[in-house]
Amino acid sequence: MEAKTILIFDDDINILEICSLILEHDGYQVAVSQTSHDVIERVSMVQPNLILMDNWIPSIGGVEAIRLLKAHPLHRYIPVILLSANYNIEKLAADAGADIFLEKPFSLDDLEKVVKSMLGG
């Protein structure tokens, strides 16, 4: 069985490194991006099964990036987890069309549980 792929958009290198390490240890393939200016192209290239999107990703930002993905005919069905430390993350996630959100700082256990539930594991 082929490993599922997760694409993480976050400008914080520490978050990218720790999330990649944990998710790769759990058997997933992980790709990362530190900007959202090419979100459609990046998702088309990687073809992820799941996307983790930081709200404050440089360029267009997480909310707008998710809106673009959810409006795209080939990418609208890819589940997206919005990551944010904003107090109104629930509203941001709903406005963007994210499938679920994780509030920063989140525990690695919470990350693993949410990823597993979104990928049907």
Secondary structure, 3 states (H helix, E strand, C coil): CCCCEEEEECCCHHHHHHHHHHHHHCCCEEEEECCCCCHHHHHHHHCCCEEEEECCCCCCCHHHHHHHHHHCCCCCCCCEEEEECCCCHHHHHHHHCCCEEEECCCCHHHHHHHHHHHCCC
